[in-house]
Amino acid sequence: AQEVSSESFDAVIIPGGYAPDRMRRHEPMLKLVRDIFEDGGVVAMICHAVWVPISAGILEGRRVTATSSVKDDVVNAGAAFFDAEVVKDGRLVSSRGPNDLPVFCQAIIETLSAEGG
């Protein structure tokens, strides 16, 4: 398998649905997300994708949104949950679901532009 380094990326966009349930059990994926965040990159998540940053240990003390069915997971991870189209907390960008894609994508672009990515 080819190694992936966070140094090669300015951001990671984690998809929603139930793929994050598998992704969060894959340590190399968690390491990539954690490293991108720690290296100053943007971590964007939508819907159930919040599970990956939770398992990567980067949400404590942060503000995020997600699909309402994972609100307890967000709160138990030490993050504040908001029911909003998009929530930006520094380099973290989160959204609730497919209906929020236009504002989610715009927020990712704005965050990357602000970070010089």
C-alpha positions in Angstrom: 0.0 0.0 0.0 1.2 3.5 -0.8 1.9 5.8 2.2 0.0 9.0 2.4 1.5 12.0 4.2 -0.4 15.0 5.6 2.4 17.2 4.2 0.9 16.5 0.7 -2.5 18.0 1.6 -4.0 21.4 2.5 -7.3 19.8 3.6 -9.3 16.7 4.0 -13.0 16.5 3.2 -14.7 13.6 4.9 -17.9 12.4 3.2 -21.1 11.7 5.0 -23.3 8.7 5.0 -22.2 5.5 6.7 -18.7 5.3 5.2 -17.3 7.2 8.2 -18.3 4.3 10.5 -15.7 2.2 8.7 -13.2 5.0 8.2 -13.1 5.7 12.0 -11.9 2.2 12.6 -8.9 2.6 10.3 -6.0 4.0 12.3 -4.1 5.3 9.2 -7.2 7.3 8.3 -7.4 8.8 11.8 -3.7 9.6 11.7 -4.1 11.4 8.4 -7.0 13.5 9.7 -5.2 14.3 13.0 -1.9 15.1 11.2 -3.6 17.4 8.6 -5.3 19.3 11.4 -2.2 19.5 13.6 -0.1 20.6 10.6 -2.5 23.6 10.0 -4.8 22.1 7.4 -8.5 22.3 7.0 -10.7 19.4 8.1 -14.2 19.4 6.6 -17.0 17.0 7.6 -20.6 16.6 6.6 -23.4 14.4 8.1 -22.0 11.4 9.9 -18.4 12.3 8.9 -18.0 13.9 12.3 -17.3 10.4 13.6 -13.9 10.4 12.0 -12.6 13.6 13.8 -14.2 12.4 17.0 -12.2 9.1 16.8 -9.1 11.1 15.7 -9.4 13.0 19.0 -9.5 16.6 17.5 -13.0 17.8 18.5 -12.7 18.4 22.2 -13.6 22.0 23.0 -14.6 22.7 19.4 -17.9 23.8 17.8 -19.5 21.6 15.1 -22.7 20.6 13.4 -23.6 17.2 11.9 -26.7 15.1 11.3 -28.8 15.3 14.4 -28.6 11.6 15.0 -24.9 11.9 16.1 -25.5 14.9 18.4 -24.8 12.7 21.5 -21.5 11.5 19.9 -20.4 15.1 19.4 -21.3 16.1 22.9 -19.7 13.0 24.5 -16.5 13.9 22.6 -16.4 17.2 24.4 -17.6 19.4 21.4 -20.5 21.8 21.3 -23.2 20.8 18.8 -25.1 23.5 16.8 -28.0 22.9 14.4 -26.9 25.1 11.5 -26.2 24.8 7.8 -22.5 25.2 8.4 -20.3 25.7 11.4 -16.7 27.0 11.1 -14.4 26.7 14.0 -11.0 27.8 12.9 -9.9 25.2 10.4 -12.8 22.9 11.1 -15.8 23.1 8.7 -18.9 21.1 9.4 -22.3 20.7 7.9 -25.5 18.7 8.6 -26.2 16.9 5.3 -26.8 17.0 1.5 -29.2 19.9 1.7 -26.4 22.0 3.1 -23.9 21.2 0.4 -23.9 24.7 -1.3 -23.0 26.5 1.9 -20.6 23.7 3.0 -18.6 23.9 -0.2 -18.5 27.7 0.0 -17.3 27.5 3.6 -14.5 25.1 2.6 -13.3 27.4 -0.2 -13.4 30.4 2.2 -11.5 28.6 4.9 -8.8 27.4 2.4 -8.5 30.9 1.0 -8.2 32.4 4.5 -5.5 29.8 5.4 -3.6 30.5 2.2 -4.3 26.9 1.0 
